[in-house]
Amino acid sequence: MNKQVIGIIGAMKIETEGLIAEMTDTRESVVSGVTFTEGRLCGRDVVVATSGVGKVFAAICAEAMILRFGVTALLNTGVAGGLSPMLEVGDVVLADEVVQHDMNTTALGDPQGLLSGINIVKIKADQTLLKALCTATAALDYNGMVGTIASGDLFVEKASTKEKLVRDFDALACEMEGAAIGHVAYVNGVPFAVLRTISDGGNGMEFSEFCPLAAKTAVSITKEFLANLD
């Protein structure tokens, strides 16, 4: 049986430093300017990296995780803007699907968000990983919702953009990396999941104040997820 190795990607240091600090037997490597930390966490073999913000950085990191470090699953963890009135700062969104909301070839008759070449708008997250994240979220008594997470190279601040993401994709949260990681995972046949804690209301106004708390929540759920993953 092949060894299970979980690749964990956060865009910002604040989303990964709490995990790296608790890892044992660590060793670092730098690939394409990204530092990858291999080691053990919560009884699991993991590789943790801070990708940088945006879809390209996230994709570079995810591809290296798979090809260079041989991860068998990918988890994107961190913070996001909430798009649902049912979500408050500190709540959790777990992706059952991800979409790149800024992919736009509608001039050619395609639907918004279509990923040319694979002809998919929404990429489905792995159901086993999603179930484990749901269990971890509930075990720590966080309020969690499952639904679509929309990614794009845009820090959402306008109400009109927020409304469009809900209208076009029925998205619960928005961020800048998850769907790119999902795209890389899909074309490589690697299971993936996306865990996001709400740091603001999708308008950016509360981000600086609540990001540290939201990131801490994501770290806690990630650790619980690893400790109980089958």
C-alpha positions as CSV (number, residue, x, y, z in Angstrom):
1,M,0.0,0.0,0.0
2,N,1.4,3.4,-1.0
3,K,2.2,5.8,1.9
4,Q,-0.3,8.5,2.5
5,V,1.1,12.0,2.4
6,I,-1.2,15.0,2.8
7,G,-0.2,18.3,1.1
8,I,-1.4,21.3,2.9
9,I,-1.4,24.7,1.2
10,G,-2.1,28.1,2.6
11,A,-1.7,31.4,0.7
12,M,-0.3,33.4,3.6
13,K,2.1,32.7,6.4
14,I,-0.6,33.3,9.0
15,E,-2.5,30.4,7.5
16,T,0.4,27.9,7.8
17,E,2.8,28.9,10.6
18,G,0.6,27.4,13.3
19,L,0.8,24.0,11.5
20,I,4.5,24.2,10.8
21,A,5.3,25.1,14.4
22,E,3.8,21.8,15.6
23,M,5.4,19.6,13.0
24,T,8.2,17.1,13.9
25,D,11.0,15.5,11.9
26,T,10.9,18.5,9.6
27,R,13.0,19.2,6.6
28,E,12.7,22.1,4.2
29,S,13.1,22.4,0.4
30,V,12.6,25.4,-1.9
31,V,11.0,24.8,-5.3
32,S,10.1,27.7,-7.6
33,G,10.6,30.1,-4.8
34,V,8.2,28.3,-2.4
35,T,9.4,26.7,0.8
36,F,8.0,23.2,1.4
37,T,8.2,21.7,4.9
38,E,8.0,18.0,5.1
39,G,7.4,16.2,8.4
40,R,4.9,14.7,10.8
41,L,1.8,16.4,12.1
42,C,-1.0,14.8,14.2
43,G,0.4,11.3,13.4
44,R,0.4,12.0,9.6
45,D,3.1,12.5,7.0
46,V,2.5,16.0,5.6
47,V,4.0,18.6,3.4
48,V,3.1,22.2,4.3
49,A,3.7,25.2,2.1
50,T,2.8,28.9,2.0
51,S,2.1,29.4,-1.7
52,G,1.6,33.1,-2.0
53,V,-1.6,34.9,-2.9
54,G,-3.4,34.2,-6.1
55,K,-4.3,31.4,-8.5
56,V,-0.9,31.2,-10.3
57,F,1.1,30.9,-7.0
58,A,-1.4,28.3,-5.8
59,A,-1.2,26.3,-8.9
60,I,2.6,26.3,-8.9
61,C,2.6,25.1,-5.3
62,A,0.0,22.4,-5.9
63,E,1.9,21.0,-8.9
64,A,5.1,20.9,-7.0
65,M,3.4,19.1,-4.1
66,I,2.2,16.4,-6.5
67,L,5.2,16.0,-8.8
68,R,8.1,16.7,-6.5
69,F,6.8,15.6,-3.1
70,G,4.4,12.8,-4.1
71,V,1.4,13.9,-2.0
72,T,-1.6,11.6,-2.2
73,A,-4.1,14.3,-1.3
74,L,-4.3,18.1,-1.2
75,L,-5.9,20.4,1.4
76,N,-6.2,24.1,0.9
77,T,-6.7,25.8,4.2
78,G,-7.1,29.4,5.2
79,V,-9.5,32.3,5.3
80,A,-12.2,33.6,2.9
81,G,-14.8,36.3,2.5
82,G,-18.3,35.2,3.3
83,L,-21.1,35.6,0.7
84,S,-24.0,34.2,2.6
85,P,-26.1,36.1,5.2
86,M,-26.0,32.8,7.2
87,L,-22.3,33.1,7.7
88,E,-20.6,35.2,10.3
89,V,-16.9,35.9,11.0
90,G,-15.3,32.8,12.4
91,D,-17.7,30.4,10.7
92,V,-16.4,27.7,8.4
93,V,-17.1,26.9,4.7
94,L,-16.1,23.5,3.3
95,A,-16.1,23.1,-0.5
96,D,-18.1,20.5,-2.2
97,E,-17.3,22.3,-5.4
98,V,-14.9,25.0,-6.5
99,V,-15.1,27.5,-9.4
100,Q,-12.8,30.0,-10.9
101,H,-15.1,33.0,-11.2
102,D,-12.8,35.1,-13.3
103,M,-12.5,32.6,-16.1
104,N,-14.4,34.2,-18.9
105,T,-14.8,33.0,-22.5
106,T,-18.5,34.0,-22.6
107,A,-17.7,35.9,-25.9
108,L,-17.3,32.4,-27.5
109,G,-20.6,31.2,-26.2
110,D,-19.2,29.5,-23.1
111,P,-20.7,29.7,-19.6
112,Q,-19.0,31.9,-17.1
113,G,-16.3,30.1,-15.3
114,L,-15.8,27.3,-17.9
115,L,-12.3,25.8,-17.7
116,S,-11.2,25.4,-21.3
117,G,-9.7,22.0,-22.1
118,I,-11.5,20.1,-19.4
119,N,-14.9,21.8,-20.1
120,I,-15.9,22.0,-16.5
121,V,-17.3,25.0,-14.6
122,K,-17.3,23.6,-11.1
123,I,-14.8,21.0,-9.9
124,K,-16.0,18.6,-7.2
125,A,-14.0,18.2,-4.1
126,D,-13.2,14.7,-2.8
127,Q,-16.2,13.4,-0.8
128,T,-14.1,11.3,1.7
129,L,-11.9,14.3,2.6
130,L,-15.0,16.6,2.7
131,K,-16.7,14.2,5.2
132,A,-13.6,14.1,7.4
133,L,-13.5,18.0,7.4
134,C,-17.2,18.1,8.3
135,T,-16.6,15.7,11.2
136,A,-13.6,17.8,12.4
137,T,-15.6,21.0,12.2
138,A,-18.4,19.5,14.2
139,A,-16.1,18.0,16.8
140,L,-14.7,21.4,17.5
141,D,-18.2,22.9,17.7
142,Y,-17.7,25.4,14.8
143,N,-20.6,26.5,12.7
144,G,-19.9,25.1,9.3
145,M,-21.6,25.1,5.9
146,V,-20.9,23.0,2.8
147,G,-21.1,24.5,-0.7
148,T,-19.4,26.2,-3.6
149,I,-16.2,28.3,-3.0
150,A,-15.4,30.8,-5.7
151,S,-11.8,31.7,-6.5
152,G,-10.3,34.5,-8.6
153,D,-7.5,37.0,-8.8
154,L,-9.5,39.6,-7.1
155,F,-9.9,40.7,-3.5
156,V,-13.6,41.1,-3.3
157,E,-14.8,44.4,-1.8
158,K,-17.8,45.5,-3.9
159,A,-21.3,44.5,-3.1
160,S,-22.0,44.1,-6.8
161,T,-19.2,41.6,-7.1
162,K,-20.5,39.7,-4.1
163,E,-24.0,39.6,-5.5
164,K,-22.7,38.3,-8.9
165,L,-20.8,35.5,-7.3
166,V,-23.9,34.4,-5.5
167,R,-26.1,34.8,-8.6
168,D,-23.8,33.1,-11.1
169,F,-22.3,30.3,-9.0
170,D,-24.4,30.1,-5.8
171,A,-21.1,30.6,-3.9
172,L,-20.9,30.6,-0.1
173,A,-17.4,32.1,0.1
174,C,-14.8,33.8,-2.1
175,E,-11.0,33.7,-2.0
176,M,-8.0,33.6,-4.4
177,E,-6.6,30.1,-4.5
178,G,-8.8,27.1,-3.8
179,A,-10.2,26.5,-7.3
180,A,-6.7,26.7,-8.8
181,I,-5.6,24.0,-6.5
182,G,-8.7,22.0,-7.3
183,H,-7.9,22.4,-11.0
184,V,-4.3,21.1,-10.6
185,A,-5.6,18.2,-8.4
186,Y,-8.2,17.3,-11.0
187,V,-5.8,17.1,-14.0
188,N,-3.4,15.0,-11.9
189,G,-6.0,12.7,-10.5
190,V,-5.3,13.6,-6.9
191,P,-8.1,14.1,-4.3
192,F,-8.4,17.6,-2.8
193,A,-10.4,19.5,-0.3
194,V,-10.8,23.2,0.6
195,L,-11.4,24.5,4.1
196,R,-12.0,28.2,4.7
197,T,-12.8,30.2,7.8
198,I,-14.7,33.4,7.2
199,S,-12.6,36.5,8.0
200,D,-14.9,39.1,6.6
201,G,-18.2,39.6,4.9
202,G,-16.9,39.5,1.4
203,N,-16.3,43.2,1.3
204,G,-12.8,43.2,2.9
205,M,-13.8,45.7,5.6
206,E,-13.1,43.3,8.5
207,F,-10.3,41.3,7.0
208,S,-7.3,42.9,8.9
209,E,-9.1,42.7,12.2
210,F,-10.4,39.1,12.1
211,C,-7.9,37.3,9.8
212,P,-5.7,36.1,12.6
213,L,-8.7,34.6,14.5
214,A,-10.1,33.0,11.3
215,A,-6.7,31.6,10.5
216,K,-6.3,30.1,14.0
217,T,-9.7,28.4,13.5
218,A,-8.6,26.9,10.2
219,V,-5.4,25.5,11.8
220,S,-7.4,23.9,14.6
221,I,-9.8,22.2,12.2
222,T,-6.9,21.1,10.0
223,K,-5.2,19.4,13.0
224,E,-8.4,17.7,14.0
225,F,-8.9,16.5,10.4
226,L,-5.5,15.0,10.3
227,A,-5.7,13.3,13.7
228,N,-8.9,11.5,12.7
229,L,-8.5,10.9,9.0
230,D,-9.0,7.3,8.0
